[in-house]
Structures are given as C-alpha cells and as structure tokens.
Amino acid sequence: MTGGDAQPDSREWTFLTNHGHVLICVHRNPRALVREIAINVGITERSVQGILLDLEAAGYLTRDRVGRRNAYRVNPALAFRHPSEAMQPVGELLRIFTVDD
C-alpha cells in the first residue's frame, strides 16, 4: 500500500476469527439458523456447524432443542482461550459487539 489515498482490502484479514464471529452472531440471535449465521459471517453452513460444535465442546455454548430448532445460550463468564487474553471473560467481547442500538 503506497500513498495516503490507498485503502486496504478489507477481505485480506480481520481481527476476529470465524469462531468469534459465530459466537457474536449466536449471542445476538440465540435462535438463528445455521444458514443465517453462515450468511452473516460469510462462511459455509458446514463451517458454521463445525464451529458450533467446537464452541459447544469447549463450554462457550449450550444447545437447547426448542421444537424443531436449536436455541443457544452463551457462557459469558468463560475466559478467552489464548494465554495472553485468558484473564478476560468472553462476555467483555460480546458486550462490545451487542450494545443496544
């Protein structure tokens, strides 16, 4: 990137992983369909399903069956996984991205 007018390509990288984006999406809408999450995050439905399984296995999500759909509950007290952020609960991240509009 040269010059002051050049804009970085926003699709090159992001600060949050797909796991973070899925967690935020589920926190905003606990009854979201996998298809809706995939569209919102910009990944495949299969990827969303894998991420939901990862988050559930790690304790960040609890899945409840409501009729024919799933509803998720996020555990905001659980700490981040990376050692440099392990002292902070994921609820702090969720709070940033779910402020009332």
C-alpha angles and dihedrals in degrees: 000000000000132000129020096273099060116108121209117242102257091209095061095084142332135210094239127059123230087258089059092047092050092048091051092046092051091046090054093047114017092184096049116138119241087246091055092049091049092052092046094049096037098237136108124280089242090056091050091051091052093047092049089052091049092049092046094048090051092050098248091115136034117200121214125187112232108182107303094339138073125240120195132210118201120218100222093182094066113105127238114270100230113089093232091058099031093111093062125078118231087236088078090060092045091051091056093052099039103051113145113265 
